[in-house]
Amino acid sequence: MFITENQKCCPGRRLAAAIGLSAAVAFSSAFMPMPVNAAALYTDGQIPSNVSASAVDYNTIKVSWDAAEGAEEYNVYCAKESGEYKLKASTSNTSYTTTWATQPGAEYHFIVSTGTLQTTSSDAGSQATTSDASTSASASTSTATAVTPVSAQTLLAQTTMNAYGISSSSAKITWKKVAGASYYRVYRLKSGKWYHFKNTKSLSCTNTGLKSSTKYTYTVRAVRKTSKYTTSRRAINNNVAKTKAYDARAKLMSVAKSKLGNRYVYGAEGPNSFDCSGYVYYCYKKSGASTKKFSRTSAQGLYSKLKKYNIGTKMSKASKGDIVLCGSSKSNISHAAMVYTSSKLINAANPSKGVCLSGAKYFHIVAILHLPMK
């Protein structure tokens, strides 16, 4: 049997216990207001054992107690902070769960009683004599018992999070959903202080513009916001993400492959058409892969400017992205390409093929330039 706060509570001999909760709740009005000071309140019954209160989530509080011998019904009262106690419900169960807690951080007090509350012990005794003659005789000899508060706290749940590097310049942060959260704030530890860089309603975000091979520490805070208040709670854990090492050759090849199929135009250096040396120049400049910078020049000019990086003519000794120079001799270089694999070159071949992959065996290689990479 369960009776709401707007229904009349059952008279008779009663049992009480007070429970004070710090919680995020707002409750409706009920009859029989009482002062919030539990020391000024009494009940004409026994005090139940093992009374407890605990938060279930941001808007739910569970109050429980042991069954009292002979008790048929319990009344649940609540007071908000320094307000008055008001009847919330009557139940024959040995627990009560709120579903109206909506403001984490506000303080609430609960009293569970099989009877009514009174402000003085004499009031409690006189109240108990109003039902019938036998009840009056019993109640007149009873002594009112003062209630004793018990405390608990309800807040937004704490999320758990994870962070990991997804590239040389970015990290991804993920976390679990928090019931009641309006959005999430994401923070990064910077010079010993938490730097807030993102608000989001999703359960993940990406932090970009980071340094390669570097560790970054993150945390997340769940936020609940209404027209009346804003409250938040930090994740249980922080998490460290390490960005990946910068792979300059992979970046160089990414740029090179993105131009496959583009036209060959003599003298062109991109972005949509190239000649052989213009293609090599564009890919190195666009990717920023090498620490060695060089200006736009011909295939012969590449050798003149960069010949100190020459490692010979064997493709087996070359690395992906190395510059391959072809011709009849070092003084007569007519074509420039880049190493794609140990047997293939990626190059702006000619007007009929454009930018394509070509077999290295079809070229007379006179030099392979191995430039320093970032």
PyMOL commands that set and color helices and strands:
alter all, ss='L'
color gray80, all
select helices_A, chain A and resi 38-40+121-127+133-139+248-257+276-287+299-309+315-317+360-362
alter helices_A, ss='H'
color red, helices_A
select strands_A, chain A and resi 2-4+16-22+42-43+52-57+60-64+74-80+86-91+95-97+107-113+145-146+151-153+161-165+171-175+183-190+193-200+204-207+215-225+230-234+239-242+263-264+273-274+323-329+332-339+344-348+355-359+365-369
alter strands_A, ss='S'
color yellow, strands_A
deselect
rebuild
show_as cartoon
